[in-house]
Each structure stands twice: as structure tokens, then as C-alpha cells.
Amino acid sequence: MAPARAGLISALALGLMHGPAELLPISSSGHISLVPWLAGTNGVSSDPEIRKAFEVALHAGTAAALVVMLRDEVLQAAREANLESAAVVALSLLPPVIVGFSLERPIERYLGNPATIAVGLIAGGLALAWADREPQERRFEDARPIDGLWLGIAQACALFPGVSRNGATLTAARLRRFARADAERLSRHVALPVIGGATALKCLRLWQHGLPEGAGPAFALGVAASFASTLASTPLIALVERDRALAPFAVYRAGLGTLALRRLWRNRRSGADYM
């Protein structure tokens, strides 16, 4: 298969996967990195910088779809906003902004490999299952600034590949004893500013450096697929909001992470390349 065609097929597949992986607490960035590696391919390119830029493009498509999906919910929250609810959102932004600006490059350089992503998937899944044992006592309207700070710390932890922003914020909200549906709603509300801001910043950097030569069609296809798959995956939100345990997501994460670690172990024994 010609490299250009293979890149387009990979872009389409990864874009279609990105939407549901973003809406569920399973780590979209972890899947974008691990799944091509497990399949024995380089994804859209063998160049790490192009792969990272492509991931940014996928997030842009997902962010645009989230704005469309949640526009009524966001407008309602804006109409009902007060000083306390504004403080919740502001404090949820502070930790990821601080960690993102100070540690973004080291995190990308040293932690974006299959081993650390696998560990993030497993550890994040176990934390989610453990937190979901807490009673469901609080509602969305009960959120206080201290809850926003905890959600912000969770979003900062999610900068580490494999942890999952949705999974981390759900974990924090359940630890604070929010009901599952309300925890998911809180997760969505604090996510939009972070996803939007981070995507805008990275897209600006990408625009300043320019798209890699010949990468335009793959990037455009990936963005379109990510946008469409996010919109089509709206019903998946109900899987998290339902009043059932979040353990199945933890089991899935642990399974994918374990599969990656087993592959790494076999590669190490056979002397195969790490990536």
C-alpha cells in the first residue's frame, strides 16, 4: 500500500476512534498512541513531531464537536452562573494551566511512550474503580470552590499520558461523593475551558510552524472524522451517567494497559525495538 494512502487510512481510523475515547474515561491520547503501536504501525507518520501535531488536530475536531453538543448545557450554566460557580471553574483551570506551562515539554519528551501510557491507563482505571465506591450524596448544584480545586488537580494529573482527563475528573468528583451523573456533568463543565484553551494554544503553535509537507489531506480527514465521531458518540455519555458502577471502564483500561506491557516484555526478551 502506498505511504500516502496508508496515512489517510490511519488518519480516518484514528479520527473515528478519538471521539468515543474522549467522551469515555479511557484516555483518548493513550489510545491514539497505543493502538497504532499495538497494531505494528506508525499511524499517520513515523515522525514523532507529525504524530504529535496530528493528535492536536484530532483534539481540535473533538473540541468543536463538544461545543456543538453541549451548547444548550453551557448556555444554561452561563445564565445560572454566580460568583461561586465561577470560582469552581476558575479553580479547576488553575492547576492544569500551571502544570501545562511548566512541564508540558518534559511530559511529552519523557512520558509519552508505551510503558508510561500503559501504567497511566492501569493506575487511572484502578483509581476510578476505587473512587466509585464512595456514596452518591451530592449533586451538581452542590459544587463548591474546593471541589473545583480538586477537579483542577485531577486535570493536571491528566496531562500525564494515559491517565485520561475524563477519568481523572470523574475520579475526583466521585471521591467528593458526587452522584455519577452529576460527576459526569461536572467533568464536562470543567473540561471545555481546558480542552478549548489547550487546543487553541497548540493549534497556534502548529500554525506558526506550518503543517508538515504533504500532511494536509491526512490532517483534514482526521479532524473531520474526529468531529463526526464525537457527535455520533453522544449516546455514550449515558454509559457514564447511568447509575451503575464505573468498574467496566477500569477493567477495560487495565486490560489495554496490560496488553501493552506484555508486548513490551516480549519485545524486550526478543530484542525488538521499544517503540
N, C-alpha and C positions, 0 to 999 in steps of 0.2 A: 504494500500500500504506500502511495506517495506520502512524504512527510507532511505536506500541506493538508492533504485530505485527512490524515490521521490526527493532525492538530485540530481540525474542525470537528471531527467526531468526538474527540476528547473534550473540547470546549462545550459542545452540546450536552454531553453526558454529565460533566461536572456542573454545568449551569442548572440542569434539571435536578440534580441531587442537592444543590445548595439551598433551594427554597425550603423543602421539608426539614433538612438538617438544621436550618436556622430557627425554625419555629418549634422544634422539639429540643429537649435538653440533652442533646447528644453531641454537640460541638461540630458546627459546620466547617470551621477551619481545620479541625482534626480530620474530618472526612476528606476534604479537598486534598490534604497532604497524604493521608494514609492509603486511601482506596487505590489511586494510581500506582503507588509503591507496591501494595499487595498484589496488584494485577500485573506487576512487572513492566510497567510503562513509565514514561516521564511526564505523562499528562500532556499539556499543550506544548511543552518545550523541555529540553534538557538543561536550559539556562535557569538557575535558581532565581535570578532577578526577574525574568519574564514570568515565571510561575508565581512569584510574589505579586507582581503587578496585575496578573490575571485574577488573583484572589481578591485584590482591591476592586477590580471591575465587577466581580460577582457580588461583592457586598453593596456596590452602588445599585445594581439591579434589584437586589433584595430590599435595600433601604427605600427605594422608590415605590416598590410594591407595598411595603409596610405603611407608607404614608397614605396610599390609596385605601388599603384595607382598614386602617384604624382612624380614618379621618373623622368619622362621627364620634368615636370614643374620645379622640383627642380634643375635638371642639367642645364636647360636653365637659371634659375635665378643665378646659380653659375657662369656660363660662362659670364653673363652680369653684375656680381657684381662689385661694385665700393665702394669707401670709404663711400659715403652717404648711399647706400643701406645696407652696413654692419652696419652702425650706427643705422639704423632703426631697424634691427633685434636685435642688442645688447641692445638697449634701451627698446625694447619690452620684453626682458628677465629679465631685472634688477628688476622691481617691484615684479613679481611673485616669483623670487628667494629669495628676501629679506623677503617677507611676508611668503612664504612657510617654510623657515628655522626657522623663529622666532615664527610663530603662527600655524604651522601645527597641533601639538598635541592638543592645546586648541580648534581649529576649529573642529577637529574630535570629541573631547570629548563633547563639549557643543552645537554644531550647526548641528550635523548630525542626527537630529530627525525629525519626520514627520512635526511638526509645522514649524520649521525653513526652511525646504526644501520647503514646500508649499508657505511660504512667499517669498522665493527666486525665485520660479517659477513665481509667480504673479508679483512681483516687477520687475524682469528681463524682463518679457514679456511687461509690460507697458512701461518700458524704451526703449525697442526695437521699439515698435509702435510709440512712441513719436519721437525718433531719425529719424525714416524713413520718417518723414515729411520734412526733410531737402532736398534742391535741389541736384540733381546729377550733380555736376560740375567738379569733379576731377577724374583722372584715376590712375591706379596702379602705373604708372611711375612717378606720381606727389608726391609720398610719401616722406616725409622729416623726419629727426630725431625727430622733435617734435611730428609727427604723431606716430612714433614708441613708444615714451614715453606714449602717450595716450593709445595706444593699450596694452602696458605693464601694465598700471594701470588697464585697463579692465580685463586683465588676472589675475591680483592679486585679483580683486573682485570676479572672477570666482572660486577662491579657496573656497568660501563660498558655501555650498551645495545648489543646486537648481538654482543657478544663470546662469550657462551654459557658458563655455569658448567661444564657437562659438557665442552664443547670445551676450555676453558681448563685444567681439571684433567687431562683426557686428554693435552693437550699437555705439561703439566709432568711427568706420570708417564712419558710416553714419552721425554722429554728425560733423565729419570733412568734410562732403559733398562729400565723395567718392560715385561714382555710385554703385548700388547694386552689379553688377557682380565684380567690382573692389574691393569692400568692402569684398566680399566673398573670393576673391583671396588673399587679404592681410591677412584675418583671417587665411587662410590655411598656409600661409608662416610663420607667427609668431607662429602658433600653433605647428608645427612639433618639433622645438627645445624644447619647454616646455613640450609637451606630451612625447617626447623621453627621456628627462632628468629626468622628474619626474617618469616615468615608470621604467627606469633603476635603479634609486635610491631605489624605493620601492621594485623592484624585488631583488635587492641586499640584502635588509633587510630581505625579505622573505626567500631568500636562506640561509642567516646566521642563521635564527631561524628554518628553515626547514618547510616543509609542515605539516599541522596537520595530524595526523594518519588517514589513510583511505580516505583522501580528494583528493588524486592524480587523480583518474578517473574523478571526477566531475570537477576538475580544468582543466584537459586536454580537456575535452569535451567543457567546457565553452570557453577556449582560441580558440579552433578550430572553434566553432560556431561564436565567435566574429570576427575572421579573415574572415571567409566566408561571414558573413552578411555585413561586411564593404565593401568588394569587390563587393558584389551583389548590394549594395546600391549606387554605384557610380552615377547612373542617378538622385539620389535625389539632388545632388549638383545643378542640373539645376533648381530645385524648388526655390533655394535661388538666383541663378544668373539671373533668369528671371527678366524682367523689370516690376514686379508687386509688389504691396505693401507687406510688411512683416507682416501685421496685422494678417493674419490667424494663424501664429505661436504664436503670442501674445495671441490670443483668445484661442488656444489650451492649452497654458501654464496656462492661468488664469482659464480655466475650470478644469484642473487636480489639480491645487493648491486649488481651491475652493472645489472640491470634497474631498480632503484630510482634509481640515479644517472642513467641515461638518461632516466627520466621527469622527474627534477628538471631536467635540462639542457633538455629540451623545454619544460617549464613556464616556465623562466627566459626562454627565447627568445620564448615566446608571451606572456609577461607574466602567466601564470596564478598563482594563489595557491601559496605554498610548501607548505602543508600540504594 
